[in-house]
């Protein structure tokens, strides 16, 4: 009796195994990002500010020197004044 060895089933088995591995890796990546294991970012502070800019005439009438502006904190997170940088142009 002569038995013939066949390799016909090797390729489909390897293909199925590769698909399973890819599926497991994708599922693991989605789980990591969905559960927040990667880390949480700190939310940006939010504040509502009211800015009033006064003309030279208003400023001089009220004893101020030159054009001035007032910034009023209306609501939201506290603003630490050491972190403020104002640029005028």
N, CA, C and O atoms as a GROMACS GRO file, in nm:
protein
  356
    1UNK      N    1   0.081  -0.116   0.000
    1UNK     CA    2   0.000   0.000   0.000
    1UNK      C    3   0.088   0.125   0.000
    1UNK      O    4   0.180   0.139   0.080
    2UNK      N    5   0.057   0.212  -0.088
    2UNK     CA    6   0.132   0.337  -0.099
    2UNK      C    7   0.042   0.450  -0.048
    2UNK      O    8  -0.070   0.470  -0.095
    3UNK      N    9   0.094   0.523   0.048
    3UNK     CA   10   0.017   0.637   0.098
    3UNK      C   11   0.081   0.765   0.047
    3UNK      O   12   0.203   0.782   0.048
    4UNK      N   13  -0.004   0.852   0.002
    4UNK     CA   14   0.045   0.978  -0.053
    4UNK      C   15   0.023   1.088   0.051
    4UNK      O   16  -0.087   1.106   0.103
    5UNK      N   17   0.129   1.160   0.080
    5UNK     CA   18   0.120   1.268   0.176
    5UNK      C   19   0.069   1.393   0.104
    5UNK      O   20   0.121   1.430  -0.001
    6UNK      N   21  -0.034   1.459   0.162
    6UNK     CA   22  -0.094   1.575   0.098
    6UNK      C   23  -0.078   1.698   0.187
    6UNK      O   24  -0.100   1.692   0.308
    7UNK      N   25  -0.039   1.807   0.127
    7UNK     CA   26  -0.022   1.934   0.198
    7UNK      C   27  -0.135   2.031   0.163
    7UNK      O   28  -0.120   2.152   0.181
    8UNK      N   29  -0.248   1.980   0.114
    8UNK     CA   30  -0.357   2.067   0.072
    8UNK      C   31  -0.417   2.146   0.188
    8UNK      O   32  -0.460   2.259   0.166
    9UNK      N   33  -0.421   2.094   0.308
    9UNK     CA   34  -0.488   2.159   0.419
    9UNK      C   35  -0.397   2.255   0.497
    9UNK      O   36  -0.445   2.326   0.586
   10UNK      N   37  -0.269   2.260   0.466
   10UNK     CA   38  -0.176   2.343   0.542
   10UNK      C   39  -0.204   2.491   0.518
   10UNK      O   40  -0.208   2.568   0.614
   11UNK      N   41  -0.223   2.532   0.396
   11UNK     CA   42  -0.244   2.671   0.364
   11UNK      C   43  -0.373   2.727   0.427
   11UNK      O   44  -0.367   2.836   0.485
   12UNK      N   45  -0.488   2.659   0.419
   12UNK     CA   46  -0.608   2.713   0.484
   12UNK      C   47  -0.595   2.722   0.636
   12UNK      O   48  -0.649   2.816   0.696
   13UNK      N   49  -0.527   2.628   0.699
   13UNK     CA   50  -0.510   2.632   0.844
   13UNK      C   51  -0.424   2.751   0.884
   13UNK      O   52  -0.456   2.820   0.981
   14UNK      N   53  -0.318   2.776   0.812
   14UNK     CA   54  -0.232   2.891   0.841
   14UNK      C   55  -0.310   3.021   0.819
   14UNK      O   56  -0.295   3.115   0.897
   15UNK      N   57  -0.392   3.028   0.715
   15UNK     CA   58  -0.472   3.146   0.688
   15UNK      C   59  -0.571   3.174   0.800
   15UNK      O   60  -0.586   3.289   0.842
   16UNK      N   61  -0.637   3.070   0.849
   16UNK     CA   62  -0.732   3.086   0.959
   16UNK      C   63  -0.660   3.129   1.086
   16UNK      O   64  -0.709   3.216   1.158
   17UNK      N   65  -0.546   3.072   1.114
   17UNK     CA   66  -0.470   3.110   1.233
   17UNK      C   67  -0.425   3.257   1.226
   17UNK      O   68  -0.432   3.329   1.325
   18UNK      N   69  -0.380   3.301   1.109
   18UNK     CA   70  -0.340   3.440   1.094
   18UNK      C   71  -0.458   3.535   1.114
   18UNK      O   72  -0.443   3.640   1.176
   19UNK      N   73  -0.575   3.499   1.063
   19UNK     CA   74  -0.694   3.582   1.082
   19UNK      C   75  -0.731   3.588   1.230
   19UNK      O   76  -0.771   3.694   1.279
   20UNK      N   77  -0.719   3.477   1.301
   20UNK     CA   78  -0.748   3.477   1.444
   20UNK      C   79  -0.651   3.566   1.521
   20UNK      O   80  -0.691   3.640   1.611
   21UNK      N   81  -0.524   3.559   1.487
   21UNK     CA   82  -0.423   3.641   1.554
   21UNK      C   83  -0.450   3.789   1.530
   21UNK      O   84  -0.444   3.870   1.623
   22UNK      N   85  -0.481   3.826   1.406
   22UNK     CA   86  -0.510   3.965   1.374
   22UNK      C   87  -0.634   4.011   1.450
   22UNK      O   88  -0.636   4.123   1.501
   23UNK      N   89  -0.737   3.928   1.458
   23UNK     CA   90  -0.859   3.963   1.531
   23UNK      C   91  -0.831   3.984   1.679
   23UNK      O   92  -0.883   4.078   1.739
   24UNK      N   93  -0.751   3.898   1.739
   24UNK     CA   94  -0.718   3.912   1.881
   24UNK      C   95  -0.637   4.039   1.906
   24UNK      O   96  -0.661   4.108   2.005
   25UNK      N   97  -0.544   4.071   1.819
   25UNK     CA   98  -0.463   4.192   1.835
   25UNK      C   99  -0.550   4.316   1.823
   25UNK      O  100  -0.536   4.409   1.903
   26UNK      N  101  -0.640   4.320   1.725
   26UNK     CA  102  -0.730   4.435   1.709
   26UNK      C  103  -0.822   4.447   1.831
   26UNK      O  104  -0.844   4.558   1.880
   27UNK      N  105  -0.875   4.337   1.879
   27UNK     CA  106  -0.963   4.340   1.996
   27UNK      C  107  -0.887   4.390   2.119
   27UNK      O  108  -0.943   4.466   2.198
   28UNK      N  109  -0.763   4.350   2.135
   28UNK     CA  110  -0.684   4.396   2.249
   28UNK      C  111  -0.657   4.546   2.239
   28UNK      O  112  -0.665   4.617   2.339
   29UNK      N  113  -0.626   4.595   2.120
   29UNK     CA  114  -0.600   4.738   2.102
   29UNK      C  115  -0.726   4.820   2.131
   29UNK      O  116  -0.718   4.924   2.197
   30UNK      N  117  -0.840   4.776   2.082
   30UNK     CA  118  -0.966   4.848   2.107
   30UNK      C  119  -0.998   4.847   2.255
   30UNK      O  120  -1.043   4.948   2.309
   31UNK      N  121  -0.976   4.735   2.322
   31UNK     CA  122  -1.004   4.726   2.466
   31UNK      C  123  -0.914   4.819   2.546
   31UNK      O  124  -0.960   4.883   2.640
   32UNK      N  125  -0.788   4.828   2.510
   32UNK     CA  126  -0.694   4.915   2.581
   32UNK      C  127  -0.737   5.061   2.569
   32UNK      O  128  -0.738   5.133   2.669
   33UNK      N  129  -0.773   5.105   2.448
   33UNK     CA  130  -0.812   5.244   2.431
   33UNK      C  131  -0.950   5.272   2.490
   33UNK      O  132  -0.974   5.382   2.540
   34UNK      N  133  -1.041   5.176   2.486
   34UNK     CA  134  -1.177   5.196   2.536
   34UNK      C  135  -1.180   5.202   2.689
   34UNK      O  136  -1.262   5.275   2.745
   35UNK      N  137  -1.095   5.129   2.756
   35UNK     CA  138  -1.096   5.127   2.902
   35UNK      C  139  -1.009   5.236   2.962
   35UNK      O  140  -1.010   5.254   3.084
   36UNK      N  141  -0.934   5.308   2.882
   36UNK     CA  142  -0.854   5.417   2.933
   36UNK      C  143  -0.725   5.374   2.997
   36UNK      O  144  -0.671   5.447   3.081
   37UNK      N  145  -0.674   5.261   2.962
   37UNK     CA  146  -0.548   5.214   3.020
   37UNK      C  147  -0.432   5.301   2.973
   37UNK      O  148  -0.332   5.316   3.044
   38UNK      N  149  -0.446   5.359   2.854
   38UNK     CA  150  -0.337   5.438   2.797
   38UNK      C  151  -0.309   5.561   2.884
   38UNK      O  152  -0.194   5.604   2.892
   39UNK      N  153  -0.408   5.616   2.946
   39UNK     CA  154  -0.390   5.733   3.032
   39UNK      C  155  -0.490   5.840   2.995
   39UNK      O  156  -0.535   5.850   2.880
   40UNK      N  157  -0.524   5.920   3.094
   40UNK     CA  158  -0.620   6.025   3.070
   40UNK      C  159  -0.547   6.158   3.060
   40UNK      O  160  -0.450   6.184   3.131
   41UNK      N  161  -0.595   6.242   2.970
   41UNK     CA  162  -0.538   6.374   2.957
   41UNK      C  163  -0.616   6.470   3.046
   41UNK      O  164  -0.736   6.453   3.067
   42UNK      N  165  -0.549   6.569   3.096
   42UNK     CA  166  -0.613   6.667   3.182
   42UNK      C  167  -0.691   6.764   3.095
   42UNK      O  168  -0.637   6.817   2.998
   43UNK      N  169  -0.817   6.789   3.128
   43UNK     CA  170  -0.895   6.880   3.045
   43UNK      C  171  -0.843   7.024   3.054
   43UNK      O  172  -0.792   7.066   3.158
   44UNK      N  173  -0.856   7.096   2.947
   44UNK     CA  174  -0.811   7.234   2.944
   44UNK      C  175  -0.903   7.321   3.029
   44UNK      O  176  -1.024   7.298   3.032
   45UNK      N  177  -0.847   7.419   3.099
   45UNK     CA  178  -0.932   7.508   3.178
   45UNK      C  179  -1.021   7.593   3.089
   45UNK      O  180  -0.982   7.632   2.979
   46UNK      N  181  -1.141   7.620   3.138
   46UNK     CA  182  -1.237   7.700   3.062
   46UNK      C  183  -1.281   7.817   3.149
   46UNK      O  184  -1.327   7.796   3.262
   47UNK      N  185  -1.268   7.937   3.098
   47UNK     CA  186  -1.311   8.056   3.170
   47UNK      C  187  -1.382   8.150   3.074
   47UNK      O  188  -1.351   8.153   2.955
   48UNK      N  189  -1.477   8.227   3.128
   48UNK     CA  190  -1.545   8.328   3.049
   48UNK      C  191  -1.496   8.464   3.100
   48UNK      O  192  -1.511   8.497   3.218
   49UNK      N  193  -1.437   8.541   3.009
   49UNK     CA  194  -1.382   8.671   3.044
   49UNK      C  195  -1.454   8.779   2.964
   49UNK      O  196  -1.490   8.758   2.848
   50UNK      N  197  -1.474   8.894   3.026
   50UNK     CA  198  -1.531   9.010   2.958
   50UNK      C  199  -1.419   9.113   2.946
   50UNK      O  200  -1.357   9.150   3.045
   51UNK      N  201  -1.394   9.159   2.824
   51UNK     CA  202  -1.287   9.256   2.799
   51UNK      C  203  -1.350   9.385   2.750
   51UNK      O  204  -1.421   9.387   2.649
   52UNK      N  205  -1.323   9.494   2.820
   52UNK     CA  206  -1.370   9.626   2.780
   52UNK      C  207  -1.248   9.710   2.745
   52UNK      O  208  -1.156   9.724   2.825
   53UNK      N  209  -1.249   9.766   2.624
   53UNK     CA  210  -1.138   9.852   2.580
   53UNK      C  211  -1.190   9.995   2.576
   53UNK      O  212  -1.291  10.024   2.511
   54UNK      N  213  -1.121  10.083   2.645
   54UNK     CA  214  -1.162  10.223   2.655
   54UNK      C  215  -1.074  10.309   2.565
   54UNK      O  216  -0.954  10.285   2.553
   55UNK      N  217  -1.134  10.407   2.504
   55UNK     CA  218  -1.060  10.497   2.416
   55UNK      C  219  -0.977  10.594   2.499
   55UNK      O  220  -0.991  10.602   2.621
   56UNK      N  221  -0.892  10.669   2.431
   56UNK     CA  222  -0.810  10.770   2.498
   56UNK      C  223  -0.896  10.874   2.567
   56UNK      O  224  -0.864  10.916   2.678
   57UNK      N  225  -1.004  10.916   2.503
   57UNK     CA  226  -1.090  11.021   2.559
   57UNK      C  227  -1.153  10.973   2.689
   57UNK      O  228  -1.151  11.045   2.789
   58UNK      N  229  -1.209  10.851   2.690
   58UNK     CA  230  -1.270  10.796   2.811
   58UNK      C  231  -1.166  10.783   2.922
   58UNK      O  232  -1.192  10.818   3.037
   59UNK      N  233  -1.050  10.734   2.886
   59UNK     CA  234  -0.944  10.711   2.985
   59UNK      C  235  -0.899  10.843   3.048
   59UNK      O  236  -0.882  10.852   3.169
   60UNK      N  237  -0.880  10.946   2.965
   60UNK     CA  238  -0.834  11.075   3.017
   60UNK      C  239  -0.942  11.142   3.102
   60UNK      O  240  -0.910  11.209   3.200
   61UNK      N  241  -1.070  11.124   3.066
   61UNK     CA  242  -1.180  11.181   3.144
   61UNK      C  243  -1.190  11.117   3.282
   61UNK      O  244  -1.239  11.181   3.375
   62UNK      N  245  -1.147  10.995   3.296
   62UNK     CA  246  -1.159  10.923   3.424
   62UNK      C  247  -1.025  10.911   3.497
   62UNK      O  248  -1.010  10.828   3.587
   63UNK      N  249  -0.930  10.994   3.460
   63UNK     CA  250  -0.803  10.998   3.531
   63UNK      C  251  -0.709  10.883   3.498
   63UNK      O  252  -0.615  10.856   3.573
   64UNK      N  253  -0.732  10.816   3.388
   64UNK     CA  254  -0.644  10.706   3.346
   64UNK      C  255  -0.545  10.759   3.244
   64UNK      O  256  -0.575  10.856   3.174
   65UNK      N  257  -0.430  10.698   3.234
   65UNK     CA  258  -0.330  10.744   3.138
   65UNK      C  259  -0.334  10.659   3.013
   65UNK      O  260  -0.294  10.543   3.014
   66UNK      N  261  -0.382  10.717   2.905
   66UNK     CA  262  -0.384  10.648   2.776
   66UNK      C  263  -0.498  10.548   2.766
   66UNK      O  264  -0.577  10.533   2.859
   67UNK      N  265  -0.506  10.481   2.654
   67UNK     CA  266  -0.613  10.382   2.638
   67UNK      C  267  -0.594  10.266   2.735
   67UNK      O  268  -0.483  10.217   2.754
   68UNK      N  269  -0.701  10.224   2.795
   68UNK     CA  270  -0.695  10.114   2.892
   68UNK      C  271  -0.797  10.008   2.858
   68UNK      O  272  -0.887  10.030   2.777
   69UNK      N  273  -0.781   9.895   2.920
   69UNK     CA  274  -0.882   9.789   2.906
   69UNK      C  275  -0.897   9.721   3.041
   69UNK      O  276  -0.804   9.714   3.121
   70UNK      N  277  -1.016   9.672   3.063
   70UNK     CA  278  -1.046   9.598   3.185
   70UNK      C  279  -1.085   9.458   3.146
   70UNK      O  280  -1.163   9.438   3.053
   71UNK      N  281  -1.031   9.361   3.216
   71UNK     CA  282  -1.066   9.221   3.196
   71UNK      C  283  -1.137   9.174   3.322
   71UNK      O  284  -1.082   9.182   3.432
   72UNK      N  285  -1.259   9.127   3.305
   72UNK     CA  286  -1.339   9.082   3.418
   72UNK      C  287  -1.366   8.932   3.403
   72UNK      O  288  -1.413   8.887   3.299
   73UNK      N  289  -1.336   8.857   3.507
   73UNK     CA  290  -1.363   8.713   3.507
   73UNK      C  291  -1.509   8.692   3.543
   73UNK      O  292  -1.552   8.725   3.654
   74UNK      N  293  -1.587   8.637   3.448
   74UNK     CA  294  -1.731   8.620   3.470
   74UNK      C  295  -1.764   8.484   3.530
   74UNK      O  296  -1.841   8.475   3.625
   75UNK      N  297  -1.707   8.378   3.475
   75UNK     CA  298  -1.736   8.244   3.526
   75UNK      C  299  -1.631   8.145   3.477
   75UNK      O  300  -1.545   8.179   3.396
   76UNK      N  301  -1.640   8.023   3.527
   76UNK     CA  302  -1.549   7.918   3.484
   76UNK      C  303  -1.436   7.896   3.583
   76UNK      O  304  -1.443   7.936   3.699
   77UNK      N  305  -1.332   7.830   3.534
   77UNK     CA  306  -1.217   7.798   3.617
   77UNK      C  307  -1.141   7.925   3.656
   77UNK      O  308  -1.139   8.023   3.582
   78UNK      N  309  -1.080   7.922   3.773
   78UNK     CA  310  -0.999   8.034   3.819
   78UNK      C  311  -0.878   8.051   3.728
   78UNK      O  312  -0.821   7.954   3.679
   79UNK      N  313  -0.841   8.177   3.707
   79UNK     CA  314  -0.726   8.208   3.623
   79UNK      C  315  -0.615   8.260   3.713
   79UNK      O  316  -0.631   8.362   3.780
   80UNK      N  317  -0.503   8.190   3.712
   80UNK     CA  318  -0.389   8.232   3.792
   80UNK      C  319  -0.318   8.346   3.717
   80UNK      O  320  -0.277   8.328   3.603
   81UNK      N  321  -0.305   8.460   3.779
   81UNK     CA  322  -0.251   8.578   3.710
   81UNK      C  323  -0.104   8.562   3.670
   81UNK      O  324  -0.057   8.632   3.581
   82UNK      N  325  -0.032   8.472   3.735
   82UNK     CA  326   0.108   8.453   3.695
   82UNK      C  327   0.118   8.381   3.560
   82UNK      O  328   0.224   8.383   3.497
   83UNK      N  329   0.010   8.318   3.516
   83UNK     CA  330   0.010   8.247   3.389
   83UNK      C  331  -0.043   8.331   3.273
   83UNK      O  332  -0.048   8.282   3.160
   84UNK      N  333  -0.081   8.456   3.298
   84UNK     CA  334  -0.140   8.540   3.194
   84UNK      C  335  -0.031   8.610   3.115
   84UNK      O  336   0.064   8.665   3.171
   85UNK      N  337  -0.047   8.607   2.985
   85UNK     CA  338   0.041   8.681   2.895
   85UNK      C  339  -0.048   8.756   2.799
   85UNK      O  340  -0.127   8.694   2.727
   86UNK      N  341  -0.038   8.888   2.796
   86UNK     CA  342  -0.122   8.971   2.711
   86UNK      C  343  -0.035   9.030   2.603
   86UNK      O  344   0.067   9.093   2.632
   87UNK      N  345  -0.074   9.010   2.477
   87UNK     CA  346   0.000   9.064   2.363
   87UNK      C  347  -0.092   9.160   2.288
   87UNK      O  348  -0.203   9.124   2.250
   88UNK      N  349  -0.044   9.279   2.268
   88UNK     CA  350  -0.120   9.382   2.196
   88UNK      C  351  -0.047   9.415   2.067
   88UNK      O  352   0.076   9.418   2.061
   89UNK      N  353  -0.125   9.440   1.965
   89UNK     CA  354  -0.063   9.480   1.839
   89UNK      C  355  -0.147   9.586   1.770
   89UNK      O  356  -0.111   9.632   1.662
   0.00000   0.00000   0.00000
